[in-house]
Amino acid sequence: MPAPSLGFGLIGFGAWGRFHADSISKTSGAELKAIAARSEASRNAAQEAFPKARVYADYRDKVKPAAQAGSAEFPVIEPAPGRYVQQRE
């Protein structure tokens, strides 16, 4: 019986975000479940490149409430820690 995959969420889909997304998708046992990207162009690119991932305009739509409730489905990677959060809050 195969082991269940570990899901990941990604905040940001710029140059580093794409790198992380590619790395996650190529790793056995890992699954990219969600991507948050601010611009419509980045969201469209994320959805095209990773059609199985849920794509959000704002990380707070899914990631922040789940983390605060202690019910996050997946660990979250933020390629430029703090930058996205500080600009949005």
Number of C-alpha atoms within 10 A of each C-alpha: 3 5 6 9 12 15 17 20 26 26 25 29 23 17 9 13 21 18 12 19 23 14 12 20 15 12 11 9 13 15 20 26 22 24 29 26 23 17 14 11 11 19 20 14 16 25 17 11 13 18 13 12 19 16 23 20 16 19 23 15 11 18 23 14 13 14 15 9 8 9 10 15 15 18 13 20 16 18 19 13 11 10 11 18 14 8 7 11 6
